[in-house]
Amino acid sequence: MAPMLSETTAGRARLHAAIADDAPGTKFIRVVHLWNGTETEHRTEVLYAGGGLLLAGDAETQLAPIIQTLDTALRNGAALLEIVTQHVTATPRLTIQRYYLYGGRLRTDAAFNEEMLGHDPGLLADAERFRQASRAASTRRVQHAIDERQAEPERSAARIATRADAARSARHEYMAQMTEARIEEADDSAAYAQLQQERGDVLARLLLVVRNGGDIPCDEEPTGEAPAKDIEEAAGPFRQGDRIVCADGVTRVVKGMAPAVTGEPARVIVGGGSEWIAANCLRANFSDILDSHRRSNAAGARVRTEPDPSNPEWRAALAELGEALDYLRKADPTVRVALDEDDAREAATRVHPDACGFQPIHNPGEDEPVAWTFRTGHGAGSRYGVVTRTTEVSPVGLYEYPTTAERAWRRHEAELTR
């Protein structure tokens, strides 16, 4: 049953009257309370059908802060109540009502100005100009919110079709082609159990990621022509154009080797001019990554065949599988993002159990996501938050749009670095 507006408190009665004062439609409600130098603001929206009937929204929950604020303003301070109505017509239009609550009375903004400044035509004219400008600004704010909401499905569709998702499809296809035995068709349970026991959960999870084609966002395929003969050689000297994973876990492109210095370890120069100790870097060209995938496939096939932990050959294959997966964990962007996204999703659902609709957030010029937006709730109650790659759920809260949540998170991150 749709909720009805009631009049059990003075603040509720005044809000009821204000909502019913204009035509039915979506009501964008805003209240600002001033008391002892402190300003408190609350906003919400409800769909009003006329006759006191609310058709959408949890009326009690959504309107409670506004009603409480109005009740407080009737006793202390002053409040501005603003209601913008989006009319339910063939051509939607916006109208606005603004009221001042002061001295226990609720008056329209025009009546308030007349009462307070009617004795001085000059001041009254200035107040009227300010009133019109404020009403126009509020209407623009609501129209912007409506436009953002209507544009969000198009933005979401565009994100789905981004270069990152195209690259993910290409990666999925290549991994599926070279993975002869997918997890649904072959029993990897023995290898999974042994890896989990001997090497930890990360490599065990990696086995499932690699076997299932890498359905994880990844921006672009690694490039480079230098072949990798084996994993141990990946830390050797590099040449211009190689892609390497530096000690901080970031993939960079090699510009060349730094001049040798007696007594110092060999260093590699990457884009931007920074230098890294070569022994602490892994080569991550496409050929290196592909070779490790092939190694993991071959080792996995042996591990699946007559699993016997007491067989030296079987244990050697398991060790080979672990080494290949360990390399992929560090060098393959698909695998890295897979693990981080899994952890980020788990962190978000611990705080918001209904978190879903995860979408990657990228820094300009960076291939891998730094965070993900997620959605909670449904319909008009949907709200969006951010969880970072380091599994931190953004403390800035939830917002009506994912773009707003991302902007708030970036502002928060910028403030932390000041």
C-alpha positions in Angstrom: 0.0 0.0 0.0 1.3 3.4 -1.0 2.1 5.7 2.1 0.0 8.7 2.9 1.3 12.0 4.1 0.2 12.6 7.7 0.1 15.6 10.0 1.2 14.2 13.4 3.7 17.1 14.1 3.9 20.7 13.3 6.8 20.2 11.0 5.1 17.3 9.2 2.0 19.4 8.8 3.8 22.2 7.1 5.7 19.8 4.9 2.5 18.2 3.9 0.9 21.5 3.0 4.0 22.5 1.0 4.2 19.2 -1.0 0.4 19.4 -1.8 0.6 23.1 -2.8 1.9 22.3 -6.3 0.8 19.8 -8.9 1.6 16.0 -8.7 5.0 14.8 -9.9 8.4 14.1 -8.6 9.2 16.4 -5.6 12.8 17.4 -5.1 12.9 18.5 -1.5 15.6 20.5 0.2 15.7 22.0 3.7 18.4 24.2 5.2 18.4 25.0 8.9 20.4 27.8 10.6 21.0 27.8 14.3 23.8 29.2 16.5 26.1 29.7 13.4 25.6 26.1 12.3 24.0 25.2 8.9 22.3 21.8 8.4 21.0 20.6 5.1 18.9 17.6 4.0 17.7 16.6 0.6 15.4 13.9 -0.8 12.9 13.2 -3.5 9.5 11.5 -3.6 6.8 10.9 -6.2 3.6 12.6 -5.2 0.3 11.5 -6.8 -1.9 14.1 -5.3 -4.4 13.7 -2.5 -1.6 13.1 0.0 -0.6 9.9 -1.8 3.1 9.0 -2.2 3.7 6.5 -5.0 7.5 5.9 -4.7 10.2 6.1 -2.1 10.3 5.1 1.6 8.4 8.1 2.8 9.0 7.6 6.5 12.7 7.1 6.0 13.3 9.7 3.4 11.2 12.5 4.9 12.1 11.9 8.5 15.3 14.1 8.6 13.4 16.9 6.8 10.5 16.7 9.2 12.8 16.6 12.2 14.6 19.7 10.9 11.4 21.6 10.4 10.2 20.7 13.9 13.5 22.0 15.3 13.3 25.2 13.3 9.9 25.9 14.7 11.5 26.1 18.1 15.0 27.4 17.3 16.6 29.3 14.4 15.3 29.6 10.9 14.9 27.3 8.0 14.6 27.4 4.2 12.2 24.8 2.7 12.5 24.4 -1.1 10.4 22.0 -3.2 11.0 21.7 -7.0 8.3 19.7 -8.8 8.9 17.8 -12.0 5.5 17.7 -13.5 4.1 14.5 -14.9 3.2 15.9 -18.4 3.9 15.1 -22.0 6.6 17.8 -21.9 8.1 17.7 -18.3 8.6 21.1 -16.7 9.9 22.3 -13.4 8.3 24.6 -11.0 9.6 25.7 -7.6 8.3 26.7 -4.2 10.4 28.3 -1.5 9.4 28.9 2.0 11.0 30.5 5.1 10.3 29.1 8.5 11.0 31.8 11.1 9.4 32.7 14.4 7.2 29.6 14.3 5.6 30.6 11.0 5.9 29.3 7.5 5.8 31.9 4.7 6.6 31.9 1.0 9.8 33.6 0.1 7.9 36.4 -1.6 5.6 37.0 1.4 8.6 36.9 3.8 10.5 39.5 1.8 7.4 41.7 1.7 6.8 41.4 5.4 10.5 42.1 6.3 11.4 44.7 3.7 8.1 46.1 2.4 8.9 49.4 4.2 11.9 50.1 2.0 11.2 49.8 -1.8 14.9 49.7 -2.6 15.7 46.9 -0.3 12.6 45.0 -1.4 13.7 45.3 -5.1 17.1 44.0 -4.2 15.6 41.1 -2.3 13.3 40.3 -5.2 16.2 40.1 -7.6 18.1 37.8 -5.2 14.9 35.7 -4.8 14.5 35.2 -8.5 18.2 34.4 -9.0 18.1 31.8 -6.1 15.0 30.2 -7.5 16.6 29.9 -11.0 19.8 28.5 -9.5 17.9 25.8 -7.6 15.9 24.9 -10.7 19.1 24.5 -12.7 20.6 22.3 -10.0 17.5 20.0 -10.1 17.5 20.0 -13.9 21.2 19.0 -13.9 20.4 16.1 -11.5 17.6 15.0 -13.8 19.9 15.2 -16.9 22.6 13.3 -15.1 20.2 10.5 -14.2 18.8 10.3 -17.8 22.3 10.3 -19.2 23.7 7.6 -16.9 22.3 4.6 -18.9 24.0 5.9 -22.0 27.3 6.4 -20.1 27.0 2.9 -18.7 26.5 1.5 -22.2 29.5 3.5 -23.4 31.7 2.2 -20.6 30.8 -1.4 -21.5 32.0 -0.7 -25.0 35.3 0.9 -24.0 38.7 -0.1 -25.2 39.3 -1.9 -21.9 36.4 -4.3 -22.6 37.4 -4.8 -26.2 40.9 -5.8 -25.0 39.4 -8.1 -22.4 37.4 -9.9 -25.1 40.6 -10.3 -27.1 42.4 -11.6 -24.0 39.6 -14.0 -23.2 39.6 -15.4 -26.8 43.4 -15.9 -26.8 43.3 -17.6 -23.3 40.4 -19.8 -24.3 42.1 -20.9 -27.4 45.3 -21.9 -25.7 43.6 -23.4 -22.7 42.7 -26.9 -23.9 41.1 -28.1 -20.7 38.8 -25.6 -19.0 37.8 -26.0 -15.4 34.3 -27.3 -16.3 35.8 -30.0 -18.5 38.7 -31.1 -16.4 39.2 -31.8 -12.7 41.8 -29.4 -11.2 40.7 -30.2 -7.7 43.9 -32.0 -6.8 46.1 -29.3 -8.1 44.0 -26.7 -6.4 44.2 -28.4 -3.1 47.9 -28.9 -3.3 48.6 -25.4 -4.4 46.4 -24.0 -1.6 48.2 -26.2 1.0 51.8 -25.5 -0.2 51.7 -22.1 -1.8 48.6 -20.4 -0.3 45.2 -19.2 -1.5 46.5 -16.7 -4.1 48.1 -19.3 -6.5 45.2 -21.6 -6.0 42.8 -18.9 -7.0 45.1 -18.1 -9.9 44.6 -21.6 -11.2 40.9 -21.0 -11.5 41.4 -17.5 -13.2 43.8 -18.9 -15.8 41.7 -22.0 -16.5 38.5 -19.9 -17.1 39.8 -17.5 -19.7 40.4 -14.4 -17.6 37.0 -12.8 -17.5 38.5 -9.8 -15.9 38.9 -6.2 -17.2 42.3 -5.5 -18.8 43.0 -2.4 -20.9 45.5 -3.5 -23.6 47.6 -6.4 -24.6 51.3 -6.2 -23.6 53.7 -5.8 -26.5 57.3 -6.5 -27.2 59.2 -9.0 -29.2 61.8 -10.4 -26.9 61.1 -14.1 -26.3 61.4 -15.6 -22.8 63.1 -19.0 -22.8 62.2 -19.6 -19.2 60.9 -17.7 -16.1 64.2 -17.4 -14.4 65.6 -15.5 -17.4 62.9 -12.9 -17.1 65.0 -10.9 -14.6 68.0 -10.6 -16.9 69.1 -7.6 -18.9 66.4 -5.8 -20.9 66.4 -4.1 -24.2 64.5 -1.0 -25.5 60.8 -1.7 -26.0 60.5 -4.5 -23.4 57.7 -4.2 -21.0 58.8 -5.0 -17.4 57.1 -5.1 -14.0 59.2 -3.0 -11.7 59.7 -3.6 -8.0 56.6 -1.4 -7.2 54.4 -3.7 -9.2 53.8 -1.2 -12.0 54.4 -2.2 -15.7 56.7 0.1 -17.6 58.4 0.3 -21.0 62.2 0.0 -21.1 64.2 2.8 -22.7 67.5 1.1 -22.2 70.1 -0.1 -19.7 71.8 2.4 -17.5 75.7 2.7 -17.8 77.4 0.0 -15.6 78.9 1.3 -12.4 81.5 -0.8 -10.6 80.1 -2.4 -7.5 76.6 -1.4 -8.2 73.8 -3.7 -9.5 72.7 -3.3 -13.1 69.9 -0.8 -13.5 67.3 -0.4 -16.2 65.9 3.0 -17.5 62.2 3.1 -18.1 59.8 5.7 -19.6 60.0 9.0 -17.7 63.7 8.5 -17.0 63.5 6.6 -13.7 65.9 3.8 -13.0 65.2 0.5 -11.4 67.5 -2.4 -10.3 67.2 -4.9 -13.1 67.3 -7.9 -10.8 64.1 -6.7 -9.1 62.2 -6.4 -12.4 60.3 -9.0 -14.4 60.1 -9.0 -18.2 56.4 -9.0 -19.2 56.3 -9.0 -23.0 53.4 -10.7 -24.6 55.6 -13.6 -25.5 56.8 -14.0 -21.9 53.2 -14.1 -20.6 52.0 -16.5 -23.3 54.9 -18.8 -22.6 54.0 -18.9 -18.9 50.4 -19.6 -19.8 51.6 -22.5 -22.0 53.7 -23.8 -19.1 50.9 -23.6 -16.7 48.6 -25.5 -19.1 51.2 -28.3 -19.7 51.9 -28.6 -16.0 48.3 -28.5 -15.2 47.5 -31.3 -17.6 50.1 -33.5 -16.0 48.8 -32.7 -12.5 45.3 -33.6 -13.5 46.5 -37.0 -14.9 46.6 -39.6 -12.2 47.3 -37.2 -9.3 49.7 -38.8 -6.9 51.5 -36.5 -4.4 54.1 -39.3 -3.8 55.1 -39.4 -7.4 58.2 -37.2 -8.0 57.2 -36.5 -11.6 53.7 -35.3 -10.4 55.2 -33.1 -7.7 57.7 -31.6 -10.3 54.7 -30.8 -12.5 52.9 -29.2 -9.5 56.1 -27.1 -8.8 56.2 -26.0 -12.4 52.6 -25.0 -12.3 53.2 -23.0 -9.1 56.2 -21.2 -10.6 54.2 -20.3 -13.8 51.3 -19.1 -11.8 53.5 -17.1 -9.5 55.0 -15.4 -12.6 51.6 -14.7 -14.0 50.5 -13.2 -10.7 53.2 -10.6 -11.1 53.4 -10.1 -14.8 50.0 -10.7 -16.5 47.8 -7.6 -16.1 44.7 -9.8 -16.5 45.7 -12.0 -13.6 46.7 -9.1 -11.4 43.4 -7.3 -12.0 41.5 -10.5 -11.5 42.9 -11.0 -8.0 42.6 -7.4 -7.0 39.0 -7.1 -8.3 38.0 -10.3 -6.4 39.4 -8.8 -3.2 37.8 -5.4 -3.9 34.4 -7.0 -4.4 34.7 -9.0 -1.2 35.7 -5.9 0.7 32.7 -3.9 -0.7 30.2 -6.7 0.1 31.4 -6.9 3.7 30.4 -3.3 4.1 27.4 -3.3 1.7 26.1 -6.9 1.3 24.1 -6.0 -1.8 27.0 -4.3 -3.6 26.9 -5.1 -7.4 27.5 -3.5 -10.8 31.2 -3.0 -10.3 32.8 -0.7 -13.0 36.5 0.1 -13.2 38.0 3.5 -12.5 41.2 4.4 -14.4 43.7 7.2 -13.9 44.5 9.0 -17.2 47.1 7.1 -19.2 47.1 4.0 -16.9 46.0 0.6 -18.2 44.9 -1.0 -15.0 42.0 0.2 -12.8 42.8 2.0 -9.5 39.3 1.4 -8.1 35.8 0.3 -8.9 32.4 2.0 -8.4 29.6 -0.3 -7.2 25.9 0.0 -6.7 23.7 -0.7 -3.7 19.9 -0.7 -3.6 17.5 -0.7 -6.6 15.5 1.8 -8.6 15.1 5.2 -7.0 16.9 3.9 -3.9 20.1 3.1 -5.8 23.3 4.6 -4.5 26.9 4.3 -5.6 30.2 4.0 -3.8 33.9 3.3 -4.5 36.2 0.5 -3.4 39.9 0.9 -4.2 42.3 -1.7 -5.5 43.8 -1.9 -2.0 40.3 -3.1 -0.8 39.4 0.2 1.0 35.8 1.1 0.8 35.8 4.9 0.2 34.8 6.7 3.4 33.1 9.5 1.5 29.8 7.6 1.5 27.3 6.7 -1.2 26.0 9.0 -3.9 23.1 9.1 -6.3 25.3 8.7 -9.4 28.6 6.7 -10.0 30.2 9.7 -11.5 29.5 11.7 -8.4 30.9 8.9 -6.2 34.1 8.9 -8.3 34.5 12.6 -8.1 34.0 12.6 -4.3 36.5 9.8 -3.9 39.1 11.6 -6.1 38.7 14.8 -4.0 39.2 12.8 -0.9 42.3 11.2 -2.3 43.6 14.6 -3.3 43.1 16.0 0.2 45.0 13.1 1.7 48.1 13.9 -0.4 48.1 17.6 0.4 
